């Protein structure tokens, strides 16, 4: 892989709770625990052990991430700030908080990096 573009946002995704008790055994195949953190820019989020986030969760998170990358404000879709929103995984057991941090890098389309 040869990443050529420094992204506009860095993401942190943190496990902040569960909807079924105090553990994920027999609920979450990824074994999430409160306090687990994932980070990424454009690629899929990974944790400190190099393990990737659940692919079903990524299906929910990606459109939210794209909304921010497109200039959107997450408060418009129930976020608790312009760059922050909590979501529940598609299986209904893990609660995540997504937080974007602007990097001050230019947008690849506006900067015409594809030309």
Buried (B, 14 or more C-beta within 10 A) or exposed (E): EEEEBEBBBBBBBBBEBBEEEEBBEEBBEBEBEBEBEBBBBBEEBEBEEEEBBBEEBBEBBEEBBEBBBEEBEBEEEEBEEBBBBBBBBBBEBBBBBBBBEEEEBEBBEEEEEEE
